Amino acid sequence: MSASEKILAAMRAAPHNVRFTDLAKICERYFGQARQQGTSHAVYKTPWTGDPRVNIQRGDNGMAKAYQVRQVLAAIEKLKESAE
């Protein structure tokens, strides 16, 4: 199992316990470089408009926000479905 797969498994198991840096790595793997960075948010481009959006921000203690982890997981599933 690759590092990305381990992070994804951890994201699915406990979305409230994901480090922001791990979430950003997964977003870059699936969606490329963030089109907006440097502010409190990192925004990634998706091939569709609307939800699920990929807009993440650092939460308390360097952790990702759980609802944003779930949005990223939904976006990855949608991306996989559209590739099939």
mmCIF file of the N, C-alpha and C atoms, coordinates in Angstrom:
data_MODEL
# 
_entry.id   MODEL 
# 
loop_
_atom_site.group_PDB 
_atom_site.id 
_atom_site.type_symbol 
_atom_site.label_atom_id 
_atom_site.label_alt_id 
_atom_site.label_comp_id 
_atom_site.label_asym_id 
_atom_site.label_entity_id 
_atom_site.label_seq_id 
_atom_site.pdbx_PDB_ins_code 
_atom_site.Cartn_x 
_atom_site.Cartn_y 
_atom_site.Cartn_z 
_atom_site.occupancy 
_atom_site.B_iso_or_equiv 
_atom_site.pdbx_formal_charge 
_atom_site.auth_seq_id 
_atom_site.auth_comp_id 
_atom_site.auth_asym_id 
_atom_site.auth_atom_id 
_atom_site.pdbx_PDB_model_num 
ATOM 1   N N  . MET A 1 1  ? 0.847   -1.169 0.000   1.00 0.00 ? 1  MET A N  1 
ATOM 2   C CA . MET A 1 1  ? 0.000   0.000  0.000   1.00 0.00 ? 1  MET A CA 1 
ATOM 3   C C  . MET A 1 1  ? 0.899   1.241  0.000   1.00 0.00 ? 1  MET A C  1 
ATOM 4   N N  . SER A 1 2  ? 0.635   2.141  -0.924  1.00 0.00 ? 2  SER A N  1 
ATOM 5   C CA . SER A 1 2  ? 1.445   3.353  -1.029  1.00 0.00 ? 2  SER A CA 1 
ATOM 6   C C  . SER A 1 2  ? 1.086   4.343  0.082   1.00 0.00 ? 2  SER A C  1 
ATOM 7   N N  . ALA A 1 3  ? 1.918   5.353  0.217   1.00 0.00 ? 3  ALA A N  1 
ATOM 8   C CA . ALA A 1 3  ? 1.683   6.377  1.243   1.00 0.00 ? 3  ALA A CA 1 
ATOM 9   C C  . ALA A 1 3  ? 0.352   7.086  1.004   1.00 0.00 ? 3  ALA A C  1 
ATOM 10  N N  . SER A 1 4  ? 0.038   7.377  -0.259  1.00 0.00 ? 4  SER A N  1 
ATOM 11  C CA . SER A 1 4  ? -1.227  8.050  -0.573  1.00 0.00 ? 4  SER A CA 1 
ATOM 12  C C  . SER A 1 4  ? -2.417  7.185  -0.197  1.00 0.00 ? 4  SER A C  1 
ATOM 13  N N  . GLU A 1 5  ? -2.320  5.891  -0.450  1.00 0.00 ? 5  GLU A N  1 
ATOM 14  C CA . GLU A 1 5  ? -3.412  4.987  -0.107  1.00 0.00 ? 5  GLU A CA 1 
ATOM 15  C C  . GLU A 1 5  ? -3.598  4.905  1.403   1.00 0.00 ? 5  GLU A C  1 
ATOM 16  N N  . LYS A 1 6  ? -2.496  4.948  2.148   1.00 0.00 ? 6  LYS A N  1 
ATOM 17  C CA . LYS A 1 6  ? -2.587  4.928  3.610   1.00 0.00 ? 6  LYS A CA 1 
ATOM 18  C C  . LYS A 1 6  ? -3.266  6.188  4.127   1.00 0.00 ? 6  LYS A C  1 
ATOM 19  N N  . ILE A 1 7  ? -2.910  7.325  3.529   1.00 0.00 ? 7  ILE A N  1 
ATOM 20  C CA . ILE A 1 7  ? -3.533  8.591  3.947   1.00 0.00 ? 7  ILE A CA 1 
ATOM 21  C C  . ILE A 1 7  ? -5.024  8.565  3.621   1.00 0.00 ? 7  ILE A C  1 
ATOM 22  N N  . LEU A 1 8  ? -5.383  8.077  2.433   1.00 0.00 ? 8  LEU A N  1 
ATOM 23  C CA . LEU A 1 8  ? -6.801  7.998  2.058   1.00 0.00 ? 8  LEU A CA 1 
ATOM 24  C C  . LEU A 1 8  ? -7.568  7.087  3.009   1.00 0.00 ? 8  LEU A C  1 
ATOM 25  N N  . ALA A 1 9  ? -6.973  5.959  3.372   1.00 0.00 ? 9  ALA A N  1 
ATOM 26  C CA . ALA A 1 9  ? -7.634  5.042  4.310   1.00 0.00 ? 9  ALA A CA 1 
ATOM 27  C C  . ALA A 1 9  ? -7.845  5.728  5.661   1.00 0.00 ? 9  ALA A C  1 
ATOM 28  N N  . ALA A 1 10 ? -6.852  6.468  6.120   1.00 0.00 ? 10 ALA A N  1 
ATOM 29  C CA . ALA A 1 10 ? -6.974  7.196  7.383   1.00 0.00 ? 10 ALA A CA 1 
ATOM 30  C C  . ALA A 1 10 ? -8.035  8.289  7.279   1.00 0.00 ? 10 ALA A C  1 
ATOM 31  N N  . MET A 1 11 ? -8.122  8.941  6.123   1.00 0.00 ? 11 MET A N  1 
ATOM 32  C CA . MET A 1 11 ? -9.127  9.982  5.914   1.00 0.00 ? 11 MET A CA 1 
ATOM 33  C C  . MET A 1 11 ? -10.528 9.398  5.993   1.00 0.00 ? 11 MET A C  1 
ATOM 34  N N  . ARG A 1 12 ? -10.709 8.222  5.398   1.00 0.00 ? 12 ARG A N  1 
ATOM 35  C CA . ARG A 1 12 ? -12.032 7.579  5.425   1.00 0.00 ? 12 ARG A CA 1 
ATOM 36  C C  . ARG A 1 12 ? -12.387 7.112  6.834   1.00 0.00 ? 12 ARG A C  1 
ATOM 37  N N  . ALA A 1 13 ? -11.407 6.598  7.551   1.00 0.00 ? 13 ALA A N  1 
ATOM 38  C CA . ALA A 1 13 ? -11.653 6.047  8.881   1.00 0.00 ? 13 ALA A CA 1 
ATOM 39  C C  . ALA A 1 13 ? -11.926 7.133  9.916   1.00 0.00 ? 13 ALA A C  1 
ATOM 40  N N  . ALA A 1 14 ? -11.197 8.232  9.838   1.00 0.00 ? 14 ALA A N  1 
ATOM 41  C CA . ALA A 1 14 ? -11.336 9.282  10.849  1.00 0.00 ? 14 ALA A CA 1 
ATOM 42  C C  . ALA A 1 14 ? -11.103 10.651 10.223  1.00 0.00 ? 14 ALA A C  1 
ATOM 43  N N  . PRO A 1 15 ? -12.116 11.217 9.565   1.00 0.00 ? 15 PRO A N  1 
ATOM 44  C CA . PRO A 1 15 ? -11.935 12.515 8.904   1.00 0.00 ? 15 PRO A CA 1 
ATOM 45  C C  . PRO A 1 15 ? -11.597 13.649 9.861   1.00 0.00 ? 15 PRO A C  1 
ATOM 46  N N  . HIS A 1 16 ? -11.884 13.485 11.121  1.00 0.00 ? 16 HIS A N  1 
ATOM 47  C CA . HIS A 1 16 ? -11.595 14.529 12.117  1.00 0.00 ? 16 HIS A CA 1 
ATOM 48  C C  . HIS A 1 16 ? -10.150 14.471 12.606  1.00 0.00 ? 16 HIS A C  1 
ATOM 49  N N  . ASN A 1 17 ? -9.391  13.459 12.176  1.00 0.00 ? 17 ASN A N  1 
ATOM 50  C CA . ASN A 1 17 ? -8.033  13.264 12.671  1.00 0.00 ? 17 ASN A CA 1 
ATOM 51  C C  . ASN A 1 17 ? -7.028  13.202 11.518  1.00 0.00 ? 17 ASN A C  1 
ATOM 52  N N  . VAL A 1 18 ? -7.095  14.165 10.599  1.00 0.00 ? 18 VAL A N  1 
ATOM 53  C CA . VAL A 1 18 ? -6.219  14.205 9.430   1.00 0.00 ? 18 VAL A CA 1 
ATOM 54  C C  . VAL A 1 18 ? -5.398  15.486 9.490   1.00 0.00 ? 18 VAL A C  1 
ATOM 55  N N  . ARG A 1 19 ? -4.102  15.351 9.313   1.00 0.00 ? 19 ARG A N  1 
ATOM 56  C CA . ARG A 1 19 ? -3.247  16.540 9.299   1.00 0.00 ? 19 ARG A CA 1 
ATOM 57  C C  . ARG A 1 19 ? -3.479  17.317 8.002   1.00 0.00 ? 19 ARG A C  1 
ATOM 58  N N  . PHE A 1 20 ? -3.408  18.624 8.106   1.00 0.00 ? 20 PHE A N  1 
ATOM 59  C CA . PHE A 1 20 ? -3.607  19.481 6.940   1.00 0.00 ? 20 PHE A CA 1 
ATOM 60  C C  . PHE A 1 20 ? -2.582  19.162 5.851   1.00 0.00 ? 20 PHE A C  1 
ATOM 61  N N  . THR A 1 21 ? -1.334  18.930 6.234   1.00 0.00 ? 21 THR A N  1 
ATOM 62  C CA . THR A 1 21 ? -0.298  18.646 5.239   1.00 0.00 ? 21 THR A CA 1 
ATOM 63  C C  . THR A 1 21 ? -0.607  17.365 4.471   1.00 0.00 ? 21 THR A C  1 
ATOM 64  N N  . ASP A 1 22 ? -1.173  16.349 5.152   1.00 0.00 ? 22 ASP A N  1 
ATOM 65  C CA . ASP A 1 22 ? -1.551  15.113 4.472   1.00 0.00 ? 22 ASP A CA 1 
ATOM 66  C C  . ASP A 1 22 ? -2.697  15.361 3.499   1.00 0.00 ? 22 ASP A C  1 
ATOM 67  N N  . LEU A 1 23 ? -3.667  16.153 3.913   1.00 0.00 ? 23 LEU A N  1 
ATOM 68  C CA . LEU A 1 23 ? -4.795  16.479 3.037   1.00 0.00 ? 23 LEU A CA 1 
ATOM 69  C C  . LEU A 1 23 ? -4.307  17.246 1.809   1.00 0.00 ? 23 LEU A C  1 
ATOM 70  N N  . ALA A 1 24 ? -3.387  18.175 2.004   1.00 0.00 ? 24 ALA A N  1 
ATOM 71  C CA . ALA A 1 24 ? -2.843  18.946 0.880   1.00 0.00 ? 24 ALA A CA 1 
ATOM 72  C C  . ALA A 1 24 ? -2.093  18.039 -0.088  1.00 0.00 ? 24 ALA A C  1 
ATOM 73  N N  . LYS A 1 25 ? -1.356  17.048 0.421   1.00 0.00 ? 25 LYS A N  1 
ATOM 74  C CA . LYS A 1 25 ? -0.649  16.099 -0.451  1.00 0.00 ? 25 LYS A CA 1 
ATOM 75  C C  . LYS A 1 25 ? -1.625  15.323 -1.320  1.00 0.00 ? 25 LYS A C  1 
ATOM 76  N N  . ILE A 1 26 ? -2.714  14.877 -0.712  1.00 0.00 ? 26 ILE A N  1 
ATOM 77  C CA . ILE A 1 26 ? -3.720  14.121 -1.463  1.00 0.00 ? 26 ILE A CA 1 
ATOM 78  C C  . ILE A 1 26 ? -4.363  15.019 -2.517  1.00 0.00 ? 26 ILE A C  1 
ATOM 79  N N  . CYS A 1 27 ? -4.685  16.242 -2.162  1.00 0.00 ? 27 CYS A N  1 
ATOM 80  C CA . CYS A 1 27 ? -5.295  17.171 -3.123  1.00 0.00 ? 27 CYS A CA 1 
ATOM 81  C C  . CYS A 1 27 ? -4.359  17.428 -4.293  1.00 0.00 ? 27 CYS A C  1 
ATOM 82  N N  . GLU A 1 28 ? -3.072  17.615 -4.020  1.00 0.00 ? 28 GLU A N  1 
ATOM 83  C CA . GLU A 1 28 ? -2.112  17.842 -5.106  1.00 0.00 ? 28 GLU A CA 1 
ATOM 84  C C  . GLU A 1 28 ? -1.979  16.618 -5.995  1.00 0.00 ? 28 GLU A C  1 
ATOM 85  N N  . ARG A 1 29 ? -2.058  15.442 -5.414  1.00 0.00 ? 29 ARG A N  1 
ATOM 86  C CA . ARG A 1 29 ? -1.955  14.211 -6.211  1.00 0.00 ? 29 ARG A CA 1 
ATOM 87  C C  . ARG A 1 29 ? -3.127  14.088 -7.189  1.00 0.00 ? 29 ARG A C  1 
ATOM 88  N N  . TYR A 1 30 ? -4.325  14.388 -6.721  1.00 0.00 ? 30 TYR A N  1 
ATOM 89  C CA . TYR A 1 30 ? -5.512  14.203 -7.548  1.00 0.00 ? 30 TYR A CA 1 
ATOM 90  C C  . TYR A 1 30 ? -5.899  15.430 -8.371  1.00 0.00 ? 30 TYR A C  1 
ATOM 91  N N  . PHE A 1 31 ? -5.595  16.634 -7.879  1.00 0.00 ? 31 PHE A N  1 
ATOM 92  C CA . PHE A 1 31 ? -6.084  17.841 -8.537  1.00 0.00 ? 31 PHE A CA 1 
ATOM 93  C C  . PHE A 1 31 ? -4.988  18.802 -8.986  1.00 0.00 ? 31 PHE A C  1 
ATOM 94  N N  . GLY A 1 32 ? -3.732  18.466 -8.744  1.00 0.00 ? 32 GLY A N  1 
ATOM 95  C CA . GLY A 1 32 ? -2.628  19.329 -9.156  1.00 0.00 ? 32 GLY A CA 1 
ATOM 96  C C  . GLY A 1 32 ? -2.361  20.428 -8.135  1.00 0.00 ? 32 GLY A C  1 
ATOM 97  N N  . GLN A 1 33 ? -1.524  21.350 -8.516  1.00 0.00 ? 33 GLN A N  1 
ATOM 98  C CA . GLN A 1 33 ? -1.159  22.457 -7.632  1.00 0.00 ? 33 GLN A CA 1 
ATOM 99  C C  . GLN A 1 33 ? -2.385  23.311 -7.309  1.00 0.00 ? 33 GLN A C  1 
ATOM 100 N N  . ALA A 1 34 ? -2.404  23.859 -6.128  1.00 0.00 ? 34 ALA A N  1 
ATOM 101 C CA . ALA A 1 34 ? -3.496  24.744 -5.727  1.00 0.00 ? 34 ALA A CA 1 
ATOM 102 C C  . ALA A 1 34 ? -3.466  25.996 -6.590  1.00 0.00 ? 34 ALA A C  1 
ATOM 103 N N  . ARG A 1 35 ? -4.633  26.447 -7.024  1.00 0.00 ? 35 ARG A N  1 
ATOM 104 C CA . ARG A 1 35 ? -4.668  27.660 -7.845  1.00 0.00 ? 35 ARG A CA 1 
ATOM 105 C C  . ARG A 1 35 ? -4.671  28.895 -6.972  1.00 0.00 ? 35 ARG A C  1 
ATOM 106 N N  . GLN A 1 36 ? -4.938  28.709 -5.690  1.00 0.00 ? 36 GLN A N  1 
ATOM 107 C CA . GLN A 1 36 ? -4.838  29.814 -4.739  1.00 0.00 ? 36 GLN A CA 1 
ATOM 108 C C  . GLN A 1 36 ? -4.154  29.263 -3.503  1.00 0.00 ? 36 GLN A C  1 
ATOM 109 N N  . GLN A 1 37 ? -3.115  29.949 -3.080  1.00 0.00 ? 37 GLN A N  1 
ATOM 110 C CA . GLN A 1 37 ? -2.385  29.569 -1.883  1.00 0.00 ? 37 GLN A CA 1 
ATOM 111 C C  . GLN A 1 37 ? -1.869  30.825 -1.227  1.00 0.00 ? 37 GLN A C  1 
ATOM 112 N N  . GLY A 1 38 ? -1.378  30.701 -0.037  1.00 0.00 ? 38 GLY A N  1 
ATOM 113 C CA . GLY A 1 38 ? -0.805  31.862 0.626   1.00 0.00 ? 38 GLY A CA 1 
ATOM 114 C C  . GLY A 1 38 ? -1.770  32.539 1.569   1.00 0.00 ? 38 GLY A C  1 
ATOM 115 N N  . THR A 1 39 ? -3.048  32.336 1.366   1.00 0.00 ? 39 THR A N  1 
ATOM 116 C CA . THR A 1 39 ? -4.029  32.832 2.321   1.00 0.00 ? 39 THR A CA 1 
ATOM 117 C C  . THR A 1 39 ? -4.335  31.683 3.277   1.00 0.00 ? 39 THR A C  1 
ATOM 118 N N  . SER A 1 40 ? -5.366  31.784 4.031   1.00 0.00 ? 40 SER A N  1 
ATOM 119 C CA . SER A 1 40 ? -5.707  30.695 4.936   1.00 0.00 ? 40 SER A CA 1 
ATOM 120 C C  . SER A 1 40 ? -6.294  29.499 4.190   1.00 0.00 ? 40 SER A C  1 
ATOM 121 N N  . HIS A 1 41 ? -6.646  29.679 2.931   1.00 0.00 ? 41 HIS A N  1 
ATOM 122 C CA . HIS A 1 41 ? -7.256  28.616 2.129   1.00 0.00 ? 41 HIS A CA 1 
ATOM 123 C C  . HIS A 1 41 ? -6.323  28.178 1.009   1.00 0.00 ? 41 HIS A C  1 
ATOM 124 N N  . ALA A 1 42 ? -6.474  26.917 0.614   1.00 0.00 ? 42 ALA A N  1 
ATOM 125 C CA . ALA A 1 42 ? -5.841  26.407 -0.601  1.00 0.00 ? 42 ALA A CA 1 
ATOM 126 C C  . ALA A 1 42 ? -6.985  25.892 -1.469  1.00 0.00 ? 42 ALA A C  1 
ATOM 127 N N  . VAL A 1 43 ? -7.097  26.402 -2.673  1.00 0.00 ? 43 VAL A N  1 
ATOM 128 C CA . VAL A 1 43 ? -8.201  26.062 -3.565  1.00 0.00 ? 43 VAL A CA 1 
ATOM 129 C C  . VAL A 1 43 ? -7.639  25.297 -4.758  1.00 0.00 ? 43 VAL A C  1 
ATOM 130 N N  . TYR A 1 44 ? -8.242  24.145 -5.044  1.00 0.00 ? 44 TYR A N  1 
ATOM 131 C CA . TYR A 1 44 ? -7.789  23.292 -6.138  1.00 0.00 ? 44 TYR A CA 1 
ATOM 132 C C  . TYR A 1 44 ? -8.838  23.270 -7.240  1.00 0.00 ? 44 TYR A C  1 
ATOM 133 N N  . LYS A 1 45 ? -8.366  23.210 -8.471  1.00 0.00 ? 45 LYS A N  1 
ATOM 134 C CA . LYS A 1 45 ? -9.259  23.209 -9.635  1.00 0.00 ? 45 LYS A CA 1 
ATOM 135 C C  . LYS A 1 45 ? -9.785  21.803 -9.875  1.00 0.00 ? 45 LYS A C  1 
ATOM 136 N N  . THR A 1 46 ? -11.075 21.722 -10.158 1.00 0.00 ? 46 THR A N  1 
ATOM 137 C CA . THR A 1 46 ? -11.706 20.452 -10.513 1.00 0.00 ? 46 THR A CA 1 
ATOM 138 C C  . THR A 1 46 ? -12.244 20.547 -11.936 1.00 0.00 ? 46 THR A C  1 
ATOM 139 N N  . PRO A 1 47 ? -12.415 19.406 -12.602 1.00 0.00 ? 47 PRO A N  1 
ATOM 140 C CA . PRO A 1 47 ? -12.920 19.439 -13.983 1.00 0.00 ? 47 PRO A CA 1 
ATOM 141 C C  . PRO A 1 47 ? -14.417 19.728 -14.075 1.00 0.00 ? 47 PRO A C  1 
ATOM 142 N N  . TRP A 1 48 ? -15.084 19.961 -12.976 1.00 0.00 ? 48 TRP A N  1 
ATOM 143 C CA . TRP A 1 48 ? -16.505 20.278 -12.969 1.00 0.00 ? 48 TRP A CA 1 
ATOM 144 C C  . TRP A 1 48 ? -16.721 21.588 -12.220 1.00 0.00 ? 48 TRP A C  1 
ATOM 145 N N  . THR A 1 49 ? -17.896 22.154 -12.400 1.00 0.00 ? 49 THR A N  1 
ATOM 146 C CA . THR A 1 49 ? -18.237 23.354 -11.644 1.00 0.00 ? 49 THR A CA 1 
ATOM 147 C C  . THR A 1 49 ? -19.130 22.957 -10.482 1.00 0.00 ? 49 THR A C  1 
ATOM 148 N N  . GLY A 1 50 ? -19.119 23.720 -9.457  1.00 0.00 ? 50 GLY A N  1 
ATOM 149 C CA . GLY A 1 50 ? -19.982 23.445 -8.310  1.00 0.00 ? 50 GLY A CA 1 
ATOM 150 C C  . GLY A 1 50 ? -19.411 22.415 -7.363  1.00 0.00 ? 50 GLY A C  1 
ATOM 151 N N  . ASP A 1 51 ? -20.294 21.836 -6.576  1.00 0.00 ? 51 ASP A N  1 
ATOM 152 C CA . ASP A 1 51 ? -19.880 20.889 -5.538  1.00 0.00 ? 51 ASP A CA 1 
ATOM 153 C C  . ASP A 1 51 ? -19.597 19.512 -6.119  1.00 0.00 ? 51 ASP A C  1 
ATOM 154 N N  . PRO A 1 52 ? -18.749 18.719 -5.507  1.00 0.00 ? 52 PRO A N  1 
ATOM 155 C CA . PRO A 1 52 ? -17.961 19.057 -4.335  1.00 0.00 ? 52 PRO A CA 1 
ATOM 156 C C  . PRO A 1 52 ? -16.762 19.908 -4.706  1.00 0.00 ? 52 PRO A C  1 
ATOM 157 N N  . ARG A 1 53 ? -16.610 20.990 -3.996  1.00 0.00 ? 53 ARG A N  1 
ATOM 158 C CA . ARG A 1 53 ? -15.472 21.882 -4.209  1.00 0.00 ? 53 ARG A CA 1 
ATOM 159 C C  . ARG A 1 53 ? -14.276 21.350 -3.432  1.00 0.00 ? 53 ARG A C  1 
ATOM 160 N N  . VAL A 1 54 ? -13.094 21.753 -3.866  1.00 0.00 ? 54 VAL A N  1 
ATOM 161 C CA . VAL A 1 54 ? -11.886 21.362 -3.160  1.00 0.00 ? 54 VAL A CA 1 
ATOM 162 C C  . VAL A 1 54 ? -11.236 22.651 -2.679  1.00 0.00 ? 54 VAL A C  1 
ATOM 163 N N  . ASN A 1 55 ? -11.625 23.030 -1.478  1.00 0.00 ? 55 ASN A N  1 
ATOM 164 C CA . ASN A 1 55 ? -11.183 24.265 -0.844  1.00 0.00 ? 55 ASN A CA 1 
ATOM 165 C C  . ASN A 1 55 ? -10.855 23.887 0.594   1.00 0.00 ? 55 ASN A C  1 
ATOM 166 N N  . ILE A 1 56 ? -9.575  23.871 0.925   1.00 0.00 ? 56 ILE A N  1 
ATOM 167 C CA . ILE A 1 56 ? -9.191  23.399 2.253   1.00 0.00 ? 56 ILE A CA 1 
ATOM 168 C C  . ILE A 1 56 ? -8.504  24.500 3.045   1.00 0.00 ? 56 ILE A C  1 
ATOM 169 N N  . GLN A 1 57 ? -8.549  24.372 4.360   1.00 0.00 ? 57 GLN A N  1 
ATOM 170 C CA . GLN A 1 57 ? -7.850  25.322 5.213   1.00 0.00 ? 57 GLN A CA 1 
ATOM 171 C C  . GLN A 1 57 ? -7.389  24.615 6.477   1.00 0.00 ? 57 GLN A C  1 
ATOM 172 N N  . ARG A 1 58 ? -6.333  25.147 7.034   1.00 0.00 ? 58 ARG A N  1 
ATOM 173 C CA . ARG A 1 58 ? -5.759  24.576 8.253   1.00 0.00 ? 58 ARG A CA 1 
ATOM 174 C C  . ARG A 1 58 ? -6.673  24.878 9.431   1.00 0.00 ? 58 ARG A C  1 
ATOM 175 N N  . GLY A 1 59 ? -6.973  23.862 10.201  1.00 0.00 ? 59 GLY A N  1 
ATOM 176 C CA . GLY A 1 59 ? -7.787  24.027 11.398  1.00 0.00 ? 59 GLY A CA 1 
ATOM 177 C C  . GLY A 1 59 ? -6.904  24.149 12.624  1.00 0.00 ? 59 GLY A C  1 
ATOM 178 N N  . ASP A 1 60 ? -7.454  23.806 13.751  1.00 0.00 ? 60 ASP A N  1 
ATOM 179 C CA . ASP A 1 60 ? -6.724  23.879 15.012  1.00 0.00 ? 60 ASP A CA 1 
ATOM 180 C C  . ASP A 1 60 ? -5.570  22.880 15.045  1.00 0.00 ? 60 ASP A C  1 
ATOM 181 N N  . ASN A 1 61 ? -4.462  23.303 15.607  1.00 0.00 ? 61 ASN A N  1 
ATOM 182 C CA . ASN A 1 61 ? -3.293  22.437 15.822  1.00 0.00 ? 61 ASN A CA 1 
ATOM 183 C C  . ASN A 1 61 ? -2.759  21.794 14.546  1.00 0.00 ? 61 ASN A C  1 
ATOM 184 N N  . GLY A 1 62 ? -2.930  22.444 13.406  1.00 0.00 ? 62 GLY A N  1 
ATOM 185 C CA . GLY A 1 62 ? -2.402  21.917 12.154  1.00 0.00 ? 62 GLY A CA 1 
ATOM 186 C C  . GLY A 1 62 ? -3.225  20.803 11.539  1.00 0.00 ? 62 GLY A C  1 
ATOM 187 N N  . MET A 1 63 ? -4.414  20.595 12.051  1.00 0.00 ? 63 MET A N  1 
ATOM 188 C CA . MET A 1 63 ? -5.284  19.545 11.532  1.00 0.00 ? 63 MET A CA 1 
ATOM 189 C C  . MET A 1 63 ? -6.197  20.114 10.446  1.00 0.00 ? 63 MET A C  1 
ATOM 190 N N  . ALA A 1 64 ? -6.665  19.229 9.578   1.00 0.00 ? 64 ALA A N  1 
ATOM 191 C CA . ALA A 1 64 ? -7.624  19.627 8.554   1.00 0.00 ? 64 ALA A CA 1 
ATOM 192 C C  . ALA A 1 64 ? -9.017  19.633 9.176   1.00 0.00 ? 64 ALA A C  1 
ATOM 193 N N  . LYS A 1 65 ? -9.898  20.398 8.601   1.00 0.00 ? 65 LYS A N  1 
ATOM 194 C CA . LYS A 1 65 ? -11.278 20.431 9.076   1.00 0.00 ? 65 LYS A CA 1 
ATOM 195 C C  . LYS A 1 65 ? -12.010 19.205 8.544   1.00 0.00 ? 65 LYS A C  1 
ATOM 196 N N  . ALA A 1 66 ? -12.747 18.531 9.413   1.00 0.00 ? 66 ALA A N  1 
ATOM 197 C CA . ALA A 1 66 ? -13.374 17.252 9.070   1.00 0.00 ? 66 ALA A CA 1 
ATOM 198 C C  . ALA A 1 66 ? -14.331 17.375 7.887   1.00 0.00 ? 66 ALA A C  1 
ATOM 199 N N  . TYR A 1 67 ? -15.127 18.443 7.831   1.00 0.00 ? 67 TYR A N  1 
ATOM 200 C CA . TYR A 1 67 ? -16.072 18.575 6.725   1.00 0.00 ? 67 TYR A CA 1 
ATOM 201 C C  . TYR A 1 67 ? -15.347 18.762 5.401   1.00 0.00 ? 67 TYR A C  1 
ATOM 202 N N  . GLN A 1 68 ? -14.172 19.382 5.422   1.00 0.00 ? 68 GLN A N  1 
ATOM 203 C CA . GLN A 1 68 ? -13.395 19.550 4.198   1.00 0.00 ? 68 GLN A CA 1 
ATOM 204 C C  . GLN A 1 68 ? -12.745 18.239 3.781   1.00 0.00 ? 68 GLN A C  1 
ATOM 205 N N  . VAL A 1 69 ? -12.360 17.414 4.739   1.00 0.00 ? 69 VAL A N  1 
ATOM 206 C CA . VAL A 1 69 ? -11.834 16.081 4.415   1.00 0.00 ? 69 VAL A CA 1 
ATOM 207 C C  . VAL A 1 69 ? -12.920 15.274 3.708   1.00 0.00 ? 69 VAL A C  1 
ATOM 208 N N  . ARG A 1 70 ? -14.148 15.350 4.210   1.00 0.00 ? 70 ARG A N  1 
ATOM 209 C CA . ARG A 1 70 ? -15.259 14.624 3.557   1.00 0.00 ? 70 ARG A CA 1 
ATOM 210 C C  . ARG A 1 70 ? -15.531 15.179 2.161   1.00 0.00 ? 70 ARG A C  1 
ATOM 211 N N  . GLN A 1 71 ? -15.406 16.496 1.968   1.00 0.00 ? 71 GLN A N  1 
ATOM 212 C CA . GLN A 1 71 ? -15.594 17.087 0.637   1.00 0.00 ? 71 GLN A CA 1 
ATOM 213 C C  . GLN A 1 71 ? -14.519 16.599 -0.326  1.00 0.00 ? 71 GLN A C  1 
ATOM 214 N N  . VAL A 1 72 ? -13.284 16.499 0.140   1.00 0.00 ? 72 VAL A N  1 
ATOM 215 C CA . VAL A 1 72 ? -12.195 16.018 -0.708  1.00 0.00 ? 72 VAL A CA 1 
ATOM 216 C C  . VAL A 1 72 ? -12.435 14.563 -1.083  1.00 0.00 ? 72 VAL A C  1 
ATOM 217 N N  . LEU A 1 73 ? -12.866 13.739 -0.132  1.00 0.00 ? 73 LEU A N  1 
ATOM 218 C CA . LEU A 1 73 ? -13.163 12.341 -0.433  1.00 0.00 ? 73 LEU A CA 1 
ATOM 219 C C  . LEU A 1 73 ? -14.278 12.229 -1.481  1.00 0.00 ? 73 LEU A C  1 
ATOM 220 N N  . ALA A 1 74 ? -15.306 13.054 -1.352  1.00 0.00 ? 74 ALA A N  1 
ATOM 221 C CA . ALA A 1 74 ? -16.399 13.055 -2.331  1.00 0.00 ? 74 ALA A CA 1 
ATOM 222 C C  . ALA A 1 74 ? -15.895 13.486 -3.704  1.00 0.00 ? 74 ALA A C  1 
ATOM 223 N N  . ALA A 1 75 ? -15.013 14.476 -3.736  1.00 0.00 ? 75 ALA A N  1 
ATOM 224 C CA . ALA A 1 75 ? -14.468 14.950 -5.014  1.00 0.00 ? 75 ALA A CA 1 
ATOM 225 C C  . ALA A 1 75 ? -13.598 13.877 -5.668  1.00 0.00 ? 75 ALA A C  1 
ATOM 226 N N  . ILE A 1 76 ? -12.834 13.149 -4.880  1.00 0.00 ? 76 ILE A N  1 
ATOM 227 C CA . ILE A 1 76 ? -12.001 12.079 -5.427  1.00 0.00 ? 76 ILE A CA 1 
ATOM 228 C C  . ILE A 1 76 ? -12.885 10.976 -6.011  1.00 0.00 ? 76 ILE A C  1 
ATOM 229 N N  . GLU A 1 77 ? -13.962 10.630 -5.309  1.00 0.00 ? 77 GLU A N  1 
ATOM 230 C CA . GLU A 1 77 ? -14.894 9.618  -5.826  1.00 0.00 ? 77 GLU A CA 1 
ATOM 231 C C  . GLU A 1 77 ? -15.530 10.086 -7.137  1.00 0.00 ? 77 GLU A C  1 
ATOM 232 N N  . LYS A 1 78 ? -15.922 11.343 -7.189  1.00 0.00 ? 78 LYS A N  1 
ATOM 233 C CA . LYS A 1 78 ? -16.524 11.884 -8.417  1.00 0.00 ? 78 LYS A CA 1 
ATOM 234 C C  . LYS A 1 78 ? -15.503 11.866 -9.551  1.00 0.00 ? 78 LYS A C  1 
ATOM 235 N N  . LEU A 1 79 ? -14.262 12.186 -9.251  1.00 0.00 ? 79 LEU A N  1 
ATOM 236 C CA . LEU A 1 79 ? -13.205 12.159 -10.252 1.00 0.00 ? 79 LEU A CA 1 
ATOM 237 C C  . LEU A 1 79 ? -12.984 10.740 -10.779 1.00 0.00 ? 79 LEU A C  1 
ATOM 238 N N  . LYS A 1 80 ? -12.991 9.763  -9.897  1.00 0.00 ? 80 LYS A N  1 
ATOM 239 C CA . LYS A 1 80 ? -12.823 8.367  -10.298 1.00 0.00 ? 80 LYS A CA 1 
ATOM 240 C C  . LYS A 1 80 ? -13.994 7.887  -11.151 1.00 0.00 ? 80 LYS A C  1 
ATOM 241 N N  . GLU A 1 81 ? -15.201 8.288  -10.772 1.00 0.00 ? 81 GLU A N  1 
ATOM 242 C CA . GLU A 1 81 ? -16.401 7.912  -11.530 1.00 0.00 ? 81 GLU A CA 1 
ATOM 243 C C  . GLU A 1 81 ? -16.377 8.507  -12.938 1.00 0.00 ? 81 GLU A C  1 
ATOM 244 N N  . SER A 1 82 ? -15.938 9.741  -13.051 1.00 0.00 ? 82 SER A N  1 
ATOM 245 C CA . SER A 1 82 ? -15.916 10.383 -14.365 1.00 0.00 ? 82 SER A CA 1 
ATOM 246 C C  . SER A 1 82 ? -14.819 9.795  -15.256 1.00 0.00 ? 82 SER A C  1 
ATOM 247 N N  . ALA A 1 83 ? -13.795 9.195  -14.651 1.00 0.00 ? 83 ALA A N  1 
ATOM 248 C CA . ALA A 1 83 ? -12.714 8.589  -15.428 1.00 0.00 ? 83 ALA A CA 1 
ATOM 249 C C  . ALA A 1 83 ? -13.129 7.224  -15.994 1.00 0.00 ? 83 ALA A C  1 
ATOM 250 N N  . GLU A 1 84 ? -14.124 6.600  -15.397 1.00 0.00 ? 84 GLU A N  1 
ATOM 251 C CA . GLU A 1 84 ? -14.558 5.264  -15.848 1.00 0.00 ? 84 GLU A CA 1 
ATOM 252 C C  . GLU A 1 84 ? -15.434 5.307  -17.039 1.00 0.00 ? 84 GLU A C  1 
# 
